[in-house]
Protein backbone atom coordinates (compact mmCIF):
# COMPACT_ATOMS: atom_id res chain seq x y z
CA UNK A 1 0.00 0.00 0.00
CA UNK A 2 1.69 3.17 -1.20
CA UNK A 3 0.24 5.46 1.47
CA UNK A 4 1.47 3.17 4.22
CA UNK A 5 4.96 3.11 2.67
CA UNK A 6 4.90 6.88 2.42
CA UNK A 7 3.97 7.22 6.08
CA UNK A 8 6.90 5.00 7.10
CA UNK A 9 9.39 6.50 4.65
CA UNK A 10 8.89 10.07 5.81
CA UNK A 11 9.56 9.04 9.41
CA UNK A 12 12.78 7.33 8.37
CA UNK A 13 13.87 10.51 6.60
CA UNK A 14 13.11 12.88 9.47
CA UNK A 15 13.66 11.36 12.92
CA UNK A 16 13.97 14.60 14.93
CA UNK A 17 11.42 14.95 17.73
CA UNK A 18 10.27 18.25 16.25
CA UNK A 19 10.57 17.03 12.68
CA UNK A 20 8.63 13.85 13.39
CA UNK A 21 5.68 16.19 13.04
CA UNK A 22 6.30 15.96 9.33
CA UNK A 23 5.59 12.24 9.30
CA UNK A 24 1.87 12.92 9.45
CA UNK A 25 1.39 16.59 8.79
CA UNK A 26 1.95 19.33 6.29
CA UNK A 27 2.68 22.92 7.08
CA UNK A 28 5.00 23.32 10.07
CA UNK A 29 5.93 26.70 11.48
CA UNK A 30 8.23 27.11 14.50
CA UNK A 31 9.30 30.46 15.93
CA UNK A 32 12.01 30.29 18.62
CA UNK A 33 12.90 33.25 20.84
CA UNK A 34 16.23 32.93 22.66
CA UNK A 35 16.86 35.15 25.66
CA UNK A 36 20.26 36.38 26.86
CA UNK A 37 20.28 33.88 29.76
CA UNK A 38 19.58 30.88 27.52
CA UNK A 39 15.90 30.57 28.29
CA UNK A 40 13.19 31.28 25.75
CA UNK A 41 9.99 30.23 24.05
CA UNK A 42 8.91 28.08 21.11
CA UNK A 43 5.74 28.99 19.22
CA UNK A 44 4.75 25.98 17.17
CA UNK A 45 1.97 25.57 14.64
CA UNK A 46 1.38 22.52 12.48
CA UNK A 47 -1.36 20.86 10.49
CA UNK A 48 -1.94 17.13 10.80
CA UNK A 49 -3.48 15.60 7.70
CA UNK A 50 -6.69 13.85 8.74
CA UNK A 51 -6.15 11.14 6.12
CA UNK A 52 -2.58 10.28 7.13
CA UNK A 53 -3.36 10.57 10.82
CA UNK A 54 -6.10 7.99 10.31
CA UNK A 55 -3.77 5.72 8.34
CA UNK A 56 -1.38 5.67 11.28
CA UNK A 57 -4.09 4.04 13.38
CA UNK A 58 -4.91 1.28 10.89
CA UNK A 59 -3.41 -2.01 9.76
CA UNK A 60 -0.86 -2.34 12.57
CA UNK A 61 0.60 1.14 12.02
CA UNK A 62 -0.01 2.44 15.55
CA UNK A 63 3.71 2.64 16.28
CA UNK A 64 4.16 5.13 13.42
CA UNK A 65 1.47 7.43 14.78
CA UNK A 66 3.63 9.55 17.09
CA UNK A 67 2.18 13.01 16.51
CA UNK A 68 0.74 14.87 19.53
CA UNK A 69 -2.62 16.33 18.50
CA UNK A 70 -4.23 16.96 21.91
CA UNK A 71 -3.30 19.00 24.96
CA UNK A 72 -2.82 15.82 27.01
CA UNK A 73 -0.30 14.57 24.40
CA UNK A 74 1.73 17.75 24.78
CA UNK A 75 1.55 17.63 28.56
CA UNK A 76 2.91 14.07 28.53
CA UNK A 77 5.71 15.22 26.24
CA UNK A 78 6.56 18.10 28.57
CA UNK A 79 6.58 15.69 31.54
CA UNK A 80 9.51 13.91 29.86
CA UNK A 81 11.36 17.20 29.30
CA UNK A 82 12.07 18.78 32.70
CA UNK A 83 13.47 21.99 31.18
CA UNK A 84 10.38 22.57 29.01
CA UNK A 85 6.86 23.63 29.96
CA UNK A 86 3.63 24.05 28.03
CA UNK A 87 2.44 27.67 28.21
CA UNK A 88 -0.63 27.49 25.97
CA UNK A 89 -2.34 25.10 23.58
CA UNK A 90 -5.19 25.25 21.08
CA UNK A 91 -6.44 23.17 18.18
CA UNK A 92 -9.06 23.41 15.48
CA UNK A 93 -10.04 21.59 12.31
CA UNK A 94 -10.64 22.53 8.72
CA UNK A 95 -11.69 20.26 5.86
CA UNK A 96 -8.26 18.65 5.49
CA UNK A 97 -6.31 19.09 8.70
CA UNK A 98 -6.19 19.27 12.45
CA UNK A 99 -4.42 22.58 13.13
CA UNK A 100 -2.45 22.62 16.38
CA UNK A 101 -0.90 25.72 17.98
CA UNK A 102 1.27 25.44 21.07
CA UNK A 103 3.54 27.77 22.99
CA UNK A 104 6.28 26.26 25.14
CA UNK A 105 8.93 27.72 27.37
CA UNK A 106 12.44 26.35 27.83
CA UNK A 107 14.64 27.06 30.84
CA UNK A 108 17.94 26.66 28.99
CA UNK A 109 19.47 25.51 25.71
CA UNK A 110 19.53 21.91 26.91
CA UNK A 111 15.76 22.05 27.19
CA UNK A 112 15.42 23.46 23.68
CA UNK A 113 17.72 20.83 22.17
CA UNK A 114 15.93 18.02 24.00
CA UNK A 115 12.66 19.16 22.42
CA UNK A 116 14.13 19.54 18.94
CA UNK A 117 16.07 16.27 19.07
CA UNK A 118 15.25 13.88 21.90
CA UNK A 119 17.67 11.26 20.55
CA UNK A 120 20.57 13.69 20.39
CA UNK A 121 21.65 12.37 16.98
CA UNK A 122 20.42 15.03 14.59
CA UNK A 123 21.41 18.23 16.34
CA UNK A 124 24.58 19.76 17.66
CA UNK A 125 25.51 22.75 19.78
CA UNK A 126 28.88 24.44 20.17
CA UNK A 127 29.99 27.52 22.04
CA UNK A 128 27.95 29.09 24.81
CA UNK A 129 24.95 31.32 25.29
CA UNK A 130 27.00 34.40 24.42
CA UNK A 131 28.36 33.00 21.16
CA UNK A 132 27.05 29.67 19.92
CA UNK A 133 25.92 27.55 16.99
CA UNK A 134 22.96 25.16 16.75
CA UNK A 135 22.78 22.82 13.77
CA UNK A 136 19.61 20.86 13.01
CA UNK A 137 19.47 18.08 10.42
CA UNK A 138 16.22 18.42 8.51
CA UNK A 139 17.00 15.56 6.13
CA UNK A 140 20.04 13.31 6.45
CA UNK A 141 19.99 12.47 2.74
CA UNK A 142 19.74 8.72 3.32
CA UNK A 143 16.67 8.05 1.23
CA UNK A 144 15.87 5.45 -1.37
CA UNK A 145 15.06 7.01 -4.73
CA UNK A 146 11.62 5.86 -5.81
CA UNK A 147 9.94 7.77 -8.68
CA UNK A 148 6.49 6.52 -7.69
CA UNK A 149 7.02 7.57 -4.08
CA UNK A 150 8.38 10.97 -5.15
CA UNK A 151 5.33 11.51 -7.35
CA UNK A 152 3.03 10.67 -4.47
CA UNK A 153 4.91 12.97 -2.08
CA UNK A 154 4.78 15.77 -4.64
CA UNK A 155 1.03 15.42 -4.98
CA UNK A 156 0.07 15.37 -1.32
CA UNK A 157 2.63 17.96 -0.17
CA UNK A 158 1.77 20.53 -2.82
CA UNK A 159 1.24 23.97 -1.30
CA UNK A 160 2.67 23.11 2.13
CA UNK A 161 5.81 24.58 3.65
CA UNK A 162 8.27 24.05 6.49
CA UNK A 163 9.15 27.33 8.21
CA UNK A 164 11.39 28.13 11.13
CA UNK A 165 12.71 31.32 12.70
CA UNK A 166 15.02 32.14 15.59
CA UNK A 167 15.23 35.47 17.38
CA UNK A 168 18.50 36.13 19.22
CA UNK A 169 19.45 38.60 22.00
CA UNK A 170 21.66 40.27 19.35
CA UNK A 171 22.31 39.75 15.65
CA UNK A 172 22.70 36.20 14.39
CA UNK A 173 23.08 34.18 11.20
CA UNK A 174 21.35 31.31 9.41
CA UNK A 175 22.69 29.00 6.70
CA UNK A 176 21.09 26.03 4.96
CA UNK A 177 23.67 23.40 3.99
CA UNK A 178 23.92 19.95 2.43
CA UNK A 179 25.86 17.00 3.87
CA UNK A 180 29.09 18.29 2.34
CA UNK A 181 28.79 21.66 4.02
CA UNK A 182 27.83 23.45 0.81
CA UNK A 183 25.43 26.35 1.22
CA UNK A 184 22.08 25.52 -0.34
CA UNK A 185 20.33 27.85 -2.72
CA UNK A 186 17.21 29.28 -1.11
CA UNK A 187 14.00 30.86 -2.26
CA UNK A 188 12.83 34.38 -1.62
CA UNK A 189 11.55 33.63 1.91
CA UNK A 190 14.95 33.46 3.56
CA UNK A 191 16.46 35.90 6.08
CA UNK A 192 20.10 34.90 6.77
CA UNK A 193 21.20 37.77 9.04
CA UNK A 194 19.75 39.95 11.76
CA UNK A 195 18.19 39.71 15.18
CA UNK A 196 15.60 37.36 13.68
CA UNK A 197 16.63 34.87 10.99
CA UNK A 198 14.24 32.52 9.20
CA UNK A 199 13.61 30.16 6.33
CA UNK A 200 10.53 28.78 4.62
CA UNK A 201 10.83 25.84 2.24
CA UNK A 202 8.34 23.73 0.31
CA UNK A 203 7.67 20.50 2.18
CA UNK A 204 8.47 18.49 -0.94
CA UNK A 205 11.96 20.01 -1.13
CA UNK A 206 12.69 19.07 2.48
CA UNK A 207 11.41 15.51 2.14
CA UNK A 208 13.17 14.71 -1.13
CA UNK A 209 16.52 16.40 -0.57
CA UNK A 210 18.92 13.67 -1.69
CA UNK A 211 22.05 15.59 -0.69
CA UNK A 212 20.93 16.18 2.87
CA UNK A 213 19.67 19.41 4.39
CA UNK A 214 20.65 21.13 7.65
CA UNK A 215 19.82 24.48 9.20
CA UNK A 216 22.69 26.19 11.02
CA UNK A 217 21.82 28.99 13.46
CA UNK A 218 24.70 30.99 14.93
CA UNK A 219 25.08 34.09 17.07
C-alpha positions as a printed NumPy array, in Angstrom:
array([[  0.   ,   0.   ,   0.   ],
       [  1.689,   3.166,  -1.201],
       [  0.237,   5.459,   1.47 ],
       [  1.468,   3.171,   4.22 ],
       [  4.957,   3.106,   2.673],
       [  4.898,   6.881,   2.417],
       [  3.972,   7.216,   6.076],
       [  6.896,   4.998,   7.103],
       [  9.391,   6.5  ,   4.653],
       [  8.888,  10.072,   5.81 ],
       [  9.565,   9.039,   9.413],
       [ 12.782,   7.33 ,   8.375],
       [ 13.868,  10.514,   6.595],
       [ 13.107,  12.875,   9.468],
       [ 13.659,  11.359,  12.918],
       [ 13.971,  14.604,  14.934],
       [ 11.422,  14.951,  17.726],
       [ 10.269,  18.246,  16.249],
       [ 10.57 ,  17.028,  12.679],
       [  8.635,  13.846,  13.391],
       [  5.685,  16.187,  13.043],
       [  6.301,  15.964,   9.331],
       [  5.586,  12.238,   9.304],
       [  1.867,  12.915,   9.448],
       [  1.386,  16.592,   8.792],
       [  1.948,  19.326,   6.288],
       [  2.684,  22.92 ,   7.08 ],
       [  4.996,  23.321,  10.066],
       [  5.931,  26.701,  11.485],
       [  8.227,  27.106,  14.504],
       [  9.301,  30.456,  15.93 ],
       [ 12.006,  30.293,  18.617],
       [ 12.899,  33.245,  20.842],
       [ 16.235,  32.927,  22.658],
       [ 16.858,  35.153,  25.661],
       [ 20.265,  36.38 ,  26.863],
       [ 20.284,  33.879,  29.763],
       [ 19.582,  30.876,  27.523],
       [ 15.899,  30.574,  28.291],
       [ 13.19 ,  31.279,  25.751],
       [  9.987,  30.234,  24.051],
       [  8.907,  28.079,  21.106],
       [  5.745,  28.995,  19.224],
       [  4.75 ,  25.975,  17.165],
       [  1.965,  25.567,  14.638],
       [  1.384,  22.521,  12.475],
       [ -1.357,  20.863,  10.486],
       [ -1.942,  17.134,  10.8  ],
       [ -3.479,  15.604,   7.699],
       [ -6.692,  13.846,   8.742],
       [ -6.147,  11.142,   6.117],
       [ -2.585,  10.281,   7.128],
       [ -3.358,  10.569,  10.82 ],
       [ -6.096,   7.989,  10.31 ],
       [ -3.768,   5.723,   8.34 ],
       [ -1.378,   5.669,  11.275],
       [ -4.093,   4.035,  13.378],
       [ -4.911,   1.276,  10.894],
       [ -3.405,  -2.012,   9.761],
       [ -0.864,  -2.336,  12.568],
       [  0.604,   1.138,  12.019],
       [ -0.005,   2.443,  15.547],
       [  3.706,   2.645,  16.276],
       [  4.157,   5.127,  13.42 ],
       [  1.469,   7.433,  14.782],
       [  3.632,   9.551,  17.093],
       [  2.183,  13.015,  16.51 ],
       [  0.74 ,  14.87 ,  19.535],
       [ -2.62 ,  16.331,  18.502],
       [ -4.226,  16.955,  21.908],
       [ -3.297,  19.002,  24.956],
       [ -2.817,  15.82 ,  27.01 ],
       [ -0.302,  14.567,  24.401],
       [  1.727,  17.755,  24.776],
       [  1.546,  17.629,  28.561],
       [  2.913,  14.072,  28.532],
       [  5.712,  15.216,  26.242],
       [  6.558,  18.099,  28.574],
       [  6.581,  15.692,  31.54 ],
       [  9.511,  13.907,  29.856],
       [ 11.359,  17.195,  29.299],
       [ 12.073,  18.785,  32.702],
       [ 13.473,  21.988,  31.182],
       [ 10.375,  22.565,  29.01 ],
       [  6.86 ,  23.628,  29.964],
       [  3.634,  24.055,  28.027],
       [  2.437,  27.668,  28.211],
       [ -0.63 ,  27.493,  25.973],
       [ -2.344,  25.103,  23.582],
       [ -5.186,  25.25 ,  21.079],
       [ -6.444,  23.169,  18.181],
       [ -9.064,  23.41 ,  15.484],
       [-10.039,  21.592,  12.314],
       [-10.637,  22.529,   8.722],
       [-11.692,  20.261,   5.856],
       [ -8.265,  18.646,   5.485],
       [ -6.313,  19.093,   8.695],
       [ -6.19 ,  19.267,  12.445],
       [ -4.42 ,  22.576,  13.134],
       [ -2.446,  22.62 ,  16.38 ],
       [ -0.901,  25.718,  17.982],
       [  1.271,  25.436,  21.075],
       [  3.54 ,  27.773,  22.994],
       [  6.278,  26.264,  25.136],
       [  8.931,  27.725,  27.372],
       [ 12.435,  26.348,  27.831],
       [ 14.639,  27.059,  30.844],
       [ 17.939,  26.659,  28.99 ],
       [ 19.472,  25.515,  25.715],
       [ 19.532,  21.908,  26.911],
       [ 15.758,  22.046,  27.188],
       [ 15.424,  23.455,  23.678],
       [ 17.722,  20.831,  22.165],
       [ 15.926,  18.022,  24.001],
       [ 12.662,  19.162,  22.424],
       [ 14.129,  19.538,  18.938],
       [ 16.073,  16.271,  19.065],
       [ 15.251,  13.882,  21.903],
       [ 17.666,  11.256,  20.552],
       [ 20.572,  13.694,  20.386],
       [ 21.651,  12.366,  16.985],
       [ 20.416,  15.034,  14.594],
       [ 21.409,  18.228,  16.342],
       [ 24.584,  19.76 ,  17.665],
       [ 25.514,  22.749,  19.784],
       [ 28.878,  24.436,  20.168],
       [ 29.995,  27.519,  22.036],
       [ 27.946,  29.087,  24.812],
       [ 24.953,  31.322,  25.293],
       [ 26.997,  34.405,  24.423],
       [ 28.355,  32.996,  21.164],
       [ 27.054,  29.675,  19.915],
       [ 25.919,  27.549,  16.994],
       [ 22.962,  25.162,  16.746],
       [ 22.785,  22.817,  13.771],
       [ 19.614,  20.855,  13.01 ],
       [ 19.471,  18.083,  10.422],
       [ 16.218,  18.422,   8.507],
       [ 16.998,  15.563,   6.131],
       [ 20.043,  13.307,   6.454],
       [ 19.988,  12.47 ,   2.735],
       [ 19.742,   8.721,   3.319],
       [ 16.669,   8.047,   1.234],
       [ 15.873,   5.446,  -1.375],
       [ 15.064,   7.008,  -4.733],
       [ 11.623,   5.863,  -5.813],
       [  9.938,   7.77 ,  -8.679],
       [  6.486,   6.52 ,  -7.69 ],
       [  7.021,   7.575,  -4.082],
       [  8.379,  10.974,  -5.148],
       [  5.333,  11.515,  -7.348],
       [  3.031,  10.665,  -4.472],
       [  4.911,  12.965,  -2.083],
       [  4.776,  15.773,  -4.643],
       [  1.026,  15.42 ,  -4.984],
       [  0.069,  15.367,  -1.323],
       [  2.631,  17.957,  -0.175],
       [  1.772,  20.532,  -2.824],
       [  1.238,  23.967,  -1.304],
       [  2.667,  23.107,   2.127],
       [  5.811,  24.576,   3.65 ],
       [  8.266,  24.054,   6.489],
       [  9.148,  27.328,   8.212],
       [ 11.393,  28.13 ,  11.131],
       [ 12.712,  31.323,  12.7  ],
       [ 15.021,  32.139,  15.59 ],
       [ 15.232,  35.475,  17.381],
       [ 18.505,  36.13 ,  19.217],
       [ 19.452,  38.598,  21.996],
       [ 21.658,  40.273,  19.348],
       [ 22.311,  39.755,  15.649],
       [ 22.7  ,  36.202,  14.386],
       [ 23.078,  34.179,  11.198],
       [ 21.353,  31.31 ,   9.413],
       [ 22.689,  29.001,   6.702],
       [ 21.091,  26.026,   4.964],
       [ 23.672,  23.397,   3.995],
       [ 23.921,  19.948,   2.433],
       [ 25.861,  17.003,   3.871],
       [ 29.094,  18.287,   2.336],
       [ 28.788,  21.66 ,   4.017],
       [ 27.831,  23.45 ,   0.814],
       [ 25.432,  26.35 ,   1.219],
       [ 22.083,  25.52 ,  -0.344],
       [ 20.334,  27.854,  -2.717],
       [ 17.209,  29.276,  -1.113],
       [ 13.996,  30.862,  -2.264],
       [ 12.83 ,  34.381,  -1.618],
       [ 11.552,  33.633,   1.914],
       [ 14.954,  33.461,   3.558],
       [ 16.462,  35.9  ,   6.075],
       [ 20.098,  34.896,   6.773],
       [ 21.195,  37.765,   9.041],
       [ 19.747,  39.951,  11.755],
       [ 18.186,  39.711,  15.182],
       [ 15.599,  37.359,  13.676],
       [ 16.629,  34.87 ,  10.99 ],
       [ 14.244,  32.523,   9.199],
       [ 13.607,  30.158,   6.329],
       [ 10.528,  28.784,   4.624],
       [ 10.829,  25.837,   2.236],
       [  8.338,  23.73 ,   0.306],
       [  7.672,  20.504,   2.185],
       [  8.466,  18.488,  -0.941],
       [ 11.956,  20.006,  -1.132],
       [ 12.686,  19.07 ,   2.482],
       [ 11.409,  15.508,   2.144],
       [ 13.167,  14.707,  -1.135],
       [ 16.521,  16.405,  -0.569],
       [ 18.923,  13.672,  -1.685],
       [ 22.053,  15.595,  -0.69 ],
       [ 20.928,  16.182,   2.871],
       [ 19.67 ,  19.408,   4.393],
       [ 20.654,  21.126,   7.646],
       [ 19.824,  24.477,   9.203],
       [ 22.686,  26.188,  11.024],
       [ 21.818,  28.987,  13.461],
       [ 24.698,  30.986,  14.927],
       [ 25.079,  34.094,  17.074]])
